[in-house]
């Protein structure tokens, strides 16, 4: 059976998100996500590549998120409403033998809001691998 992961991250502008996922391989995790990006609820999927052996890893991840209160997969937001977005990140991750998980990532989110836009995002998180 695949190892299961649960994690909670905080950041800016992504204030908080929770993930539930699994590791199909030792180097790849796939997660379902729920998050709050400055008063906008978002749901989506993400994948993370855990590079290196041992407990410390260089991680690269990507996510596709959408706002379920808007028309599904609507690309353009408006004003304070963020619609769908893509995120790309890199950073440090730790996976301990007992299951503890920690990570720090920085990257960008790409979205449409009165035209194409890019914004920064940074997150810190902890979790557990079962």
DSSP file (Angstrom, degrees, kcal/mol; ACC not computed):
  #  RESIDUE AA STRUCTURE BP1 BP2  ACC     N-H-->O    O-->H-N    N-H-->O    O-->H-N    TCO  KAPPA ALPHA  PHI   PSI    X-CA   Y-CA   Z-CA
    1    1 A X              0   0    0      0, 0.0     2,-0.2     0, 0.0     3,-0.0   0.000 360.0 360.0 360.0 147.3    0.0    0.0    0.0
    2    2 A X        -     0   0    0      1,-0.1    22,-0.1    20,-0.0     2,-0.1  -0.489 360.0-105.1 -74.7 140.5    1.2    3.5   -0.7
    3    3 A X  E     -A   23   0A   0     20,-0.6    20,-2.2    -2,-0.2     2,-0.3  -0.454  36.2-139.3 -63.2 138.2    2.2    5.8    2.2
    4    4 A X  E     -A   22   0A   0     18,-0.2   126,-3.2    -2,-0.1     2,-0.4  -0.770  15.4-159.0-100.0 143.2   -0.4    8.4    3.0
    5    5 A X  E     -AB  21 129A   0     16,-2.4    16,-2.6    -2,-0.3     2,-0.4  -0.966  12.4-175.2-125.9 143.8    0.4   12.0    3.8
    6    6 A X  E     +AB  20 128A   0    122,-2.3   122,-2.8    -2,-0.4     2,-0.3  -0.999  17.7 168.9-130.3 132.1   -1.5   14.7    5.6
    7    7 A X  E     -AB  19 127A   0     12,-1.9    12,-2.6    -2,-0.4     2,-0.4  -0.987  24.2-156.5-144.5 152.4    0.0   18.3    5.9
    8    8 A X  E     -AB  18 126A   0    118,-2.7   118,-2.1    -2,-0.3     2,-0.3  -1.000  19.2-173.9-128.2 129.6   -1.0   21.8    6.9
    9    9 A X  E     -AB  17 125A   0      8,-2.6     8,-2.2    -2,-0.4     2,-0.3  -0.913  10.6-161.0-124.2 149.5    0.8   24.8    5.5
   10   10 A X  E     +AB  16 124A   0    114,-2.8   114,-2.8    -2,-0.3     2,-0.3  -0.893  29.4 127.5-120.9 157.5    0.7   28.5    6.2
   11   11 A X  E     - B   0 123A   0      4,-1.2     2,-0.3    -2,-0.3   112,-0.2  -0.962  46.8 -54.3-177.7-165.3    2.0   31.3    3.9
   12   12 A X  E    S- B   0 122A   0    110,-1.7   110,-1.2    -2,-0.3    25,-0.1  -0.941 113.0  -2.1-149.3 124.6    1.4   34.5    2.1
   13   13 A X  S    S+     0   0    0     -2,-0.3     2,-1.3   108,-0.2    25,-0.9  -1.000 130.7  64.7 -83.5  -8.0   -0.7   35.2    0.1
   14   14 A X  E    S- C   0  37A   0     23,-0.2    23,-0.2     1,-0.2    -3,-0.2  -0.637  72.6-170.2 -75.4 100.5   -1.9   31.6    0.5
   15   15 A X  E     -     0   0A   0     -2,-1.3    -4,-1.2    21,-1.3     2,-0.3   0.910  59.2 -15.0 -63.8 -47.1   -2.9   32.0    4.2
   16   16 A X  E     +AC  10  36A   0     20,-1.2    20,-2.6    -6,-0.2     2,-0.3  -0.985  60.0 176.2-156.2 144.9   -3.5   28.3    4.9
   17   17 A X  E     -AC   9  35A   0     -8,-2.2    -8,-2.6    -2,-0.3     2,-0.4  -0.991  14.5-149.9-148.3 156.1   -4.0   25.0    3.1
   18   18 A X  E     -AC   8  34A   0     16,-2.8    16,-2.2    -2,-0.3     2,-0.4  -0.949  14.0-163.2-123.3 144.4   -4.5   21.4    4.0
   19   19 A X  E     -AC   7  33A   0    -12,-2.6   -12,-1.9    -2,-0.4     2,-0.4  -0.970  13.2-173.4-130.9 143.4   -3.4   18.4    1.9
   20   20 A X  E     +AC   6  32A   0     12,-2.1    12,-2.7    -2,-0.4     2,-0.2  -0.985  35.5 126.7-131.4 122.5   -4.3   14.7    1.9
   21   21 A X  E     -AC   5  31A   0    -16,-2.6   -16,-2.4    -2,-0.4     2,-0.3  -0.773  41.8-120.3-154.7-164.1   -2.3   12.6   -0.5
   22   22 A X  E     -AC   4  30A   0      8,-2.2     8,-2.6   -18,-0.3     2,-0.7  -0.959  20.2-118.4-150.1 164.2   -0.1    9.6   -1.1
   23   23 A X  E     -A    3   0A   0    -20,-2.2   -20,-0.6    -2,-0.3     6,-0.2  -0.899  21.1-179.8-107.9 100.0    3.4    8.6   -2.4
   24   24 A X  E    S+     0   0A   0     -2,-0.7     2,-0.3     4,-0.4    -1,-0.1   0.798  82.4  10.8 -69.0 -25.3    3.1    6.4   -5.5
   25   25 A X  E >  S- C   0  28A   0      3,-1.1     3,-0.8    -3,-0.1    -1,-0.1  -0.893  88.5-103.5-137.7 169.8    7.0    6.3   -5.4
   26   26 A X  T 3  S+     0   0    0     -2,-0.3    -2,-0.0     1,-0.2     3,-0.0   0.774 121.6  44.6 -64.4 -24.8    9.5    7.4   -2.8
   27   27 A X  T 3  S+     0   0    0      1,-0.1    23,-2.8    22,-0.1     2,-0.4   0.432 108.8  59.8-101.5  -0.3   10.3   10.5   -4.9
   28   28 A X  E <   -CD  25  49A   0     -3,-0.8    -3,-1.1    21,-0.2    -4,-0.4  -0.991  52.6-175.5-136.6 131.4    6.7   11.6   -5.8
   29   29 A X  E     - D   0  48A   0     19,-2.4    19,-2.6    -2,-0.4     2,-0.4  -0.963   7.9-161.4-120.6 145.7    3.7   12.7   -3.8
   30   30 A X  E     -CD  22  47A   0     -8,-2.6    -8,-2.2    -2,-0.4     2,-0.3  -0.993  17.4-174.4-125.8 129.4    0.3   13.5   -5.2
   31   31 A X  E     -CD  21  46A   0     15,-2.8    15,-2.2    -2,-0.4     2,-0.4  -0.928  28.6-140.5-131.2 148.1   -2.2   15.5   -3.1
   32   32 A X  E     -CD  20  45A   0    -12,-2.7   -12,-2.1    -2,-0.3     2,-0.3  -0.890  38.0-158.7 -95.4 137.5   -5.7   16.8   -3.0
   33   33 A X  E     -CD  19  44A   0     11,-2.8    11,-1.8    -2,-0.4     2,-0.4  -0.904  25.9-172.8-127.2 147.7   -5.7   20.3   -1.5
   34   34 A X  E     +CD  18  43A   0    -16,-2.2   -16,-2.8    -2,-0.3     2,-0.3  -0.994  27.6 163.0-130.0 131.0   -8.0   22.8    0.1
   35   35 A X  E     -CD  17  42A   0      7,-2.9     7,-2.9    -2,-0.4     2,-0.5  -0.925  37.0-133.9-145.2 168.6   -6.7   26.3    0.7
   36   36 A X  E     -CD  16  41A   0    -20,-2.6   -21,-1.3    -2,-0.3   -20,-1.2  -0.974  16.6-172.4-126.8 114.7   -7.6   29.9    1.5
   37   37 A X  E    S-C   14   0A   0      3,-2.8     3,-0.3    -2,-0.5    45,-0.2  -0.857  73.0 -46.3-110.1  94.7   -5.8   32.5   -0.6
   38   38 A X  S    S-     0   0    0    -25,-0.9    -1,-0.2    -2,-0.8    44,-0.1   0.932 125.0 -28.9  40.5  74.8   -6.7   35.9    1.0
   39   39 A X  S    S+     0   0    0      1,-0.2     2,-0.5    42,-0.1    -1,-0.2   0.589 117.6 108.0  69.8  15.6  -10.5   35.4    1.5
   40   40 A X        -     0   0    0     -3,-0.3    -3,-2.8    41,-0.1     2,-0.4  -0.987  61.9-141.7-122.9 124.3  -10.9   33.0   -1.5
   41   41 A X  E     -D   36   0A   0     -2,-0.5    28,-0.4    -5,-0.2     2,-0.4  -0.686  24.6-174.1 -83.7 135.7  -11.5   29.3   -0.9
   42   42 A X  E     -D   35   0A   0     -7,-2.9    -7,-2.9    -2,-0.4     2,-0.3  -0.976  12.6-173.0-132.4 143.4   -9.6   27.1   -3.4
   43   43 A X  E     +DE  34  66A   0     23,-2.6    23,-2.8    -2,-0.4     2,-0.3  -0.951  29.2 108.8-129.0 153.7   -9.6   23.3   -4.1
   44   44 A X  E     -DE  33  65A   0    -11,-1.8   -11,-2.8    -2,-0.3     2,-0.3  -0.975  53.7 -75.0 174.1-159.6   -7.3   21.4   -6.4
   45   45 A X  E     -DE  32  64A   0     19,-1.9    19,-2.4    -2,-0.3     2,-0.3  -0.904  31.5-175.6-129.9 155.9   -4.5   18.9   -6.9
   46   46 A X  E     -DE  31  63A   0    -15,-2.2   -15,-2.8    -2,-0.3     2,-0.3  -0.971  10.3-155.8-146.5 162.2   -0.7   19.1   -6.5
   47   47 A X  E     -DE  30  62A   0     15,-2.2    15,-2.1    -2,-0.3     2,-0.4  -0.996   8.5-162.3-139.7 141.7    2.3   16.9   -7.1
   48   48 A X  E     -DE  29  61A   0    -19,-2.6   -19,-2.4    -2,-0.3     2,-0.6  -0.990  10.7-149.0-130.3 131.4    5.7   17.2   -5.5
   49   49 A X  E     -DE  28  60A   0     11,-3.2    11,-1.7    -2,-0.4     2,-0.9  -0.891  12.2-155.6 -97.4 118.6    9.0   15.7   -6.6
   50   50 A X  E     - E   0  59A   0    -23,-2.8     2,-0.4    -2,-0.6     9,-0.2  -0.836  16.1-164.9 -97.7 100.8   11.2   14.8   -3.5
   51   51 A X  E     + E   0  58A   0      7,-2.9     7,-2.0    -2,-0.9     2,-0.1  -0.736  43.9  33.0 -94.9 133.8   14.8   14.9   -4.9
   52   52 A X  S    S-     0   0    0     -2,-0.4     2,-0.2     5,-0.2    -2,-0.0  -0.073  77.4 -92.2 108.9 157.2   17.8   13.4   -2.9
   53   53 A X  S    S+     0   0    0     -2,-0.1     3,-0.3     4,-0.0     2,-0.1  -0.610  82.9  36.5 -96.0 160.6   18.3   10.5   -0.5
   54   54 A X  S    S-     0   0    0     -2,-0.2    41,-0.1     1,-0.2     0, 0.0  -0.366 108.7 -54.7  90.8-175.0   18.1   10.7    3.2
   55   55 A X  S    S+     0   0    0     -2,-0.1    40,-2.3    39,-0.1     2,-0.4   0.787 115.9  73.1 -76.9 -26.0   15.7   12.8    5.3
   56   56 A X  E     + F   0  94A   0     -3,-0.3     2,-0.3    38,-0.2    38,-0.2  -0.759  64.9 179.1 -94.9 133.5   16.5   16.2    3.7
   57   57 A X  E     - F   0  93A   0     36,-3.1    36,-2.6    -2,-0.4     2,-0.5  -0.959  34.1-131.8-134.0 146.7   15.2   16.8    0.2
   58   58 A X  E     -EF  51  92A   0     -7,-2.0    -7,-2.9    -2,-0.3     2,-0.4  -0.870  40.2-158.8 -84.8 129.6   15.2   19.5   -2.5
   59   59 A X  E     -EF  50  91A   0     32,-2.5    32,-2.0    -2,-0.5     2,-0.4  -0.919  20.4-173.8-120.8 143.5   11.5   19.6   -3.5
   60   60 A X  E     +EF  49  90A   0    -11,-1.7   -11,-3.2    -2,-0.4     2,-0.3  -1.000  18.8 173.2-129.5 128.8    9.8   20.9   -6.7
   61   61 A X  E     -EF  48  89A   0     28,-2.0    28,-2.7    -2,-0.4     2,-0.3  -0.942  18.5-164.3-139.9 160.0    6.1   21.1   -6.9
   62   62 A X  E     -EF  47  88A   0    -15,-2.1   -15,-2.2    -2,-0.3     2,-0.3  -0.980   9.1-169.2-139.6 152.0    3.2   22.2   -9.0
   63   63 A X  E     -EF  46  87A   0     24,-2.2    24,-2.1    -2,-0.3     2,-0.4  -0.982  16.1-155.6-142.2 152.2   -0.5   22.8   -8.3
   64   64 A X  E     +EF  45  86A   0    -19,-2.4   -19,-1.9    -2,-0.3     2,-0.3  -0.987  27.6 175.8-126.3 118.8   -3.7   23.5  -10.2
   65   65 A X  E     -EF  44  85A   0     20,-2.7    20,-2.2    -2,-0.4     2,-0.3  -0.889  11.0-172.8-125.9 151.6   -6.4   25.2   -8.0
   66   66 A X  E     -E   43   0A   0    -23,-2.8   -23,-2.6    -2,-0.3     2,-0.7  -0.981  29.7-115.1-142.4 158.7   -9.9   26.6   -8.7
   67   67 A X    >   -     0   0    0     -2,-0.3     3,-1.5     7,-0.3     7,-0.2  -0.818  20.4-161.1 -92.8 109.7  -12.4   28.6   -6.7
   68   68 A X  T 3  S+     0   0    0     -2,-0.7     4,-0.1   -27,-0.3    -1,-0.1   0.660  86.4  65.7 -70.5 -13.8  -15.5   26.3   -6.2
   69   69 A X  T 3  S+     0   0    0    -28,-0.4    -1,-0.3     2,-0.1     2,-0.2   0.615 100.9  58.5 -81.9 -10.8  -17.8   29.3   -5.5
   70   70 A X  S <  S-     0   0    0     -3,-1.5     3,-0.1     1,-0.1     2,-0.1  -0.543 116.8 -62.7-102.0 175.3  -17.3   30.6   -9.0
   71   71 A X  S >  S-     0   0    0     -2,-0.2     3,-2.2     1,-0.1    -4,-0.2  -0.408  75.2 -91.9 -55.9 130.5  -18.1   28.7  -12.2
   72   72 A X  T 3  S+     0   0    0      1,-0.3    -1,-0.1    -4,-0.1     3,-0.1  -0.171 107.6   4.8 -52.5 135.9  -15.9   25.7  -12.2
   73   73 A X  T 3  S+     0   0    0      1,-0.2    -1,-0.3    -3,-0.1     2,-0.2   0.626  85.3 162.5  63.3  17.6  -12.6   26.2  -13.9
   74   74 A X    <   -     0   0    0     -3,-2.2    10,-1.8    -7,-0.2    -7,-0.3  -0.504  23.2-162.4 -63.3 130.8  -13.3   29.9  -14.5
   75   75 A X        +     0   0    0     -2,-0.2    37,-0.9     8,-0.2     2,-0.4   0.892  63.5  68.1 -87.1 -42.8  -10.0   31.5  -15.3
   76   76 A X  B     -g  112   0A   0      7,-0.1    37,-0.2    35,-0.1    -1,-0.1  -0.671  57.7-176.9 -88.9 128.9  -10.7   35.2  -14.8
   77   77 A X        -     0   0    0     35,-2.2    37,-0.2    -2,-0.4     5,-0.2   0.274  16.8-138.4 -88.5-138.9  -11.3   36.5  -11.3
   78   78 A X  B >   -J   81   0B   0      3,-1.9     3,-2.1     1,-0.2     2,-0.4  -0.524  51.7 -35.0 171.5 120.2  -12.1   40.1  -10.7
   79   79 A X  T 3  S-     0   0    0      1,-0.3    -1,-0.2    -2,-0.2    -2,-0.1  -0.436 131.3  -5.0  63.2-118.0  -11.0   42.6   -8.0
   80   80 A X  T 3  S+     0   0    0     -2,-0.4     2,-0.6    -3,-0.1    -1,-0.3   0.428 113.5  97.8 -89.4   0.7  -10.6   40.7   -4.8
   81   81 A X  B <   -J   78   0B   0     -3,-2.1    -3,-1.9   -41,-0.0     2,-0.5  -0.815  58.6-158.5 -97.3 117.3  -11.9   37.4   -6.1
   82   82 A X        -     0   0    0     -2,-0.6     3,-0.1   -45,-0.2   -45,-0.1  -0.813  12.3-176.8 -92.3 128.4   -9.2   34.9   -7.2
   83   83 A X        -     0   0    0     -2,-0.5    -8,-0.2     1,-0.3    -1,-0.1   0.356  51.5 -17.9 -94.3-130.7  -10.5   32.3   -9.7
   84   84 A X        +     0   0    0    -10,-1.8    28,-0.6   -18,-0.2    -1,-0.3  -0.431  68.0 172.8 -75.3 150.8   -8.3   29.4  -11.0
   85   85 A X  E     -FH  65 111A   0    -20,-2.2   -20,-2.7    26,-0.1     2,-0.4  -0.992  26.6-136.7-154.1 159.5   -4.6   29.5  -10.7
   86   86 A X  E     -FH  64 110A   0     24,-2.1    24,-3.1    -2,-0.3     2,-0.4  -0.917  20.3-160.9-112.8 143.5   -1.5   27.5  -11.3
   87   87 A X  E     -FH  63 109A   0    -24,-2.1   -24,-2.2    -2,-0.4     2,-0.4  -0.977   8.7-171.2-127.7 141.8    1.4   27.4   -8.8
   88   88 A X  E     +FH  62 108A   0     20,-2.2    20,-1.9    -2,-0.4     2,-0.3  -1.000  18.3 172.7-131.1 130.2    5.1   26.3   -9.3
   89   89 A X  E     -FH  61 107A   0    -28,-2.7   -28,-2.0    -2,-0.4     2,-0.3  -0.906  19.4-170.3-138.6 159.4    7.4   26.0   -6.2
   90   90 A X  E     +FH  60 106A   0     16,-2.2    16,-2.4    -2,-0.3     2,-0.3  -0.973  32.4 105.7-143.8 154.0   10.8   24.9   -5.1
   91   91 A X  E     -FH  59 105A   0    -32,-2.0   -32,-2.5    -2,-0.3     2,-0.4  -0.962  59.6 -44.9 172.8-153.6   12.3   24.5   -1.6
   92   92 A X  E     -FH  58 104A   0     12,-2.2    12,-2.5    -2,-0.3     2,-0.3  -0.883  41.3-175.4-114.4 140.3   13.4   22.2    1.2
   93   93 A X  E     -FH  57 103A   0    -36,-2.6   -36,-3.1    -2,-0.4     2,-0.4  -0.982   9.2-158.5-135.0 149.7   11.5   19.2    2.5
   94   94 A X  E     -FH  56 102A   0      8,-3.2     8,-2.1    -2,-0.3     2,-0.5  -0.995   6.9-177.5-128.7 129.4   12.2   16.8    5.4
   95   95 A X  E     - H   0 101A   0    -40,-2.3     6,-0.2    -2,-0.4     2,-0.1  -0.924  16.7-156.9-126.7 105.6   10.8   13.3    5.8
   96   96 A X    >   -     0   0    0      4,-2.9     3,-1.4    -2,-0.5    33,-0.1  -0.370  26.9-115.1 -80.2 159.6   11.7   11.6    9.0
   97   97 A X  T 3  S+     0   0    0      1,-0.3    -1,-0.1     2,-0.1     0, 0.0   0.811 115.6  55.5 -62.4 -31.3   11.8    7.9    9.6
   98   98 A X  T 3  S-     0   0    0      2,-0.1    -1,-0.3     1,-0.0    -2,-0.0   0.515 126.5 -96.2 -82.9  -3.9    9.0    8.1   12.1
   99   99 A X  S <  S+     0   0    0     -3,-1.4    30,-2.5     1,-0.3    -2,-0.1   0.248  74.5 142.5 112.7 -13.2    6.7    9.9    9.7
  100  100 A X  E     - I   0 128A   0     28,-0.2    -4,-2.9    -5,-0.1     2,-0.4  -0.382  29.2-167.3 -65.0 138.6    7.2   13.6   10.5
  101  101 A X  E     +HI  95 127A   0     26,-2.2    26,-2.4    -6,-0.2     2,-0.3  -0.988  12.0 169.7-129.2 136.4    7.2   15.8    7.4
  102  102 A X  E     +HI  94 126A   0     -8,-2.1    -8,-3.2    -2,-0.4     2,-0.3  -0.985   5.0 172.6-141.7 151.8    8.2   19.5    7.2
  103  103 A X  E     -HI  93 125A   0     22,-2.0    22,-2.6    -2,-0.3     2,-0.4  -0.994  20.9-161.1-158.6 154.4    8.8   21.8    4.2
  104  104 A X  E     +HI  92 124A   0    -12,-2.5   -12,-2.2    -2,-0.3     2,-0.3  -0.989  24.2 174.3-136.5 126.4    9.5   25.4    3.1
  105  105 A X  E     -HI  91 123A   0     18,-2.5    18,-2.4    -2,-0.4     2,-0.3  -0.967  15.9-170.8-136.6 149.1    8.7   26.5   -0.4
  106  106 A X  E     +HI  90 122A   0    -16,-2.4   -16,-2.2    -2,-0.3     2,-0.3  -0.970  30.7 112.8-132.9 152.6    8.7   29.6   -2.5
  107  107 A X  E     -HI  89 121A   0     14,-2.2    14,-2.2    -2,-0.3     2,-0.3  -0.937  52.0 -73.7 177.6-155.4    7.4   30.2   -6.0
  108  108 A X  E     -HI  88 120A   0    -20,-1.9   -20,-2.2    -2,-0.3     2,-0.4  -0.934  19.5-142.2-133.2 154.1    4.8   31.9   -8.0
  109  109 A X  E     -HI  87 119A   0     10,-3.2    10,-2.5    -2,-0.3     2,-0.5  -0.948  15.5-153.4-113.4 140.6    1.1   31.7   -8.8
  110  110 A X  E     +HI  86 118A   0    -24,-3.1   -24,-2.1    -2,-0.4     2,-0.3  -0.954  28.6 151.1-116.2 125.1   -0.1   32.4  -12.3
  111  111 A X  E     -HI  85 117A   0      6,-2.5     6,-3.1    -2,-0.5     2,-0.6  -0.932  43.6-113.4-150.3 167.9   -3.6   33.6  -12.8
  112  112 A X  E     +gI  76 116A   0    -37,-0.9   -35,-2.2   -28,-0.6   -29,-0.3  -0.949  41.9 149.0-111.7 119.1   -6.0   35.7  -14.9
  113  113 A X  S    S-     0   0    0      2,-3.2   -35,-0.1    -2,-0.6   -37,-0.1  -0.762  88.4 -26.7-150.0  97.3   -7.3   38.9  -13.4
  114  114 A X  S    S-     0   0    0     -2,-0.3     2,-0.2   -37,-0.2   -36,-0.0   0.916 141.2 -17.0  55.6  44.4   -8.0   41.7  -15.9
  115  115 A X  S    S-     0   0    0      2,-0.1    -2,-3.2     0, 0.0     2,-0.2  -0.491 110.5 -40.7 114.7 172.8   -5.2   40.0  -18.0
  116  116 A X  E     + I   0 112A   0     -4,-0.2     2,-0.3    -2,-0.2    -4,-0.2  -0.490  64.1 178.8 -72.2 137.1   -2.5   37.5  -17.2
  117  117 A X  E     - I   0 111A   0     -6,-3.1    -6,-2.5    -2,-0.2     2,-0.4  -0.969  20.5-154.7-141.8 155.8   -0.8   38.0  -13.9
  118  118 A X  E     + I   0 110A   0     -2,-0.3     2,-0.3    -8,-0.2    -8,-0.2  -0.993  16.4 177.9-129.6 136.9    2.0   36.4  -11.8
  119  119 A X  E     - I   0 109A   0    -10,-2.5   -10,-3.2    -2,-0.4     2,-0.1  -0.964  28.5-107.3-136.9 156.0    2.3   36.7   -8.0
  120  120 A X  E     - I   0 108A   0     -2,-0.3     2,-0.3   -12,-0.2   -12,-0.3  -0.424  30.5-175.3 -79.4 156.7    4.7   35.4   -5.4
  121  121 A X  E     - I   0 107A   0    -14,-2.2   -14,-2.2    -2,-0.1     2,-0.4  -0.966   5.4-179.2-149.8 137.1    3.8   32.7   -2.9
  122  122 A X  E     -BI  12 106A   0   -110,-1.2  -110,-1.7    -2,-0.3     2,-0.3  -0.998   7.8-174.5-135.3 139.9    5.7   31.2    0.0
  123  123 A X  E     -BI  11 105A   0    -18,-2.4   -18,-2.5    -2,-0.4     2,-0.4  -0.975  15.9-163.8-137.1 150.4    4.6   28.4    2.4
  124  124 A X  E     +BI  10 104A   0   -114,-2.8  -114,-2.8    -2,-0.3     2,-0.3  -0.997  27.2 171.9-126.0 133.6    5.8   26.7    5.5
  125  125 A X  E     -BI   9 103A   0    -22,-2.6   -22,-2.0    -2,-0.4     2,-0.3  -0.965  25.0-162.7-146.6 161.0    4.3   23.4    6.5
  126  126 A X  E     +BI   8 102A   0   -118,-2.1  -118,-2.7    -2,-0.3     2,-0.3  -0.952  25.4 141.7-135.1 155.9    4.2   20.4    8.7
  127  127 A X  E     -BI   7 101A   0    -26,-2.4   -26,-2.2    -2,-0.3     2,-0.4  -0.923  37.2-102.9-169.2-165.6    2.6   17.0    8.4
  128  128 A X  E     -BI   6 100A   0   -122,-2.8  -122,-2.3    -2,-0.3     2,-0.5  -0.999  11.9-147.4-143.9 140.9    2.7   13.3    8.8
  129  129 A X  E      B    5   0A   0    -30,-2.5  -124,-0.2    -2,-0.4  -126,-0.1  -0.955 360.0 360.0-109.3 123.9    3.3   10.3    6.6
  130  130 A X              0   0    0   -126,-3.2  -125,-0.1    -2,-0.5    -1,-0.1   0.400 360.0 360.0 -98.4 360.0    1.4    7.2    7.6
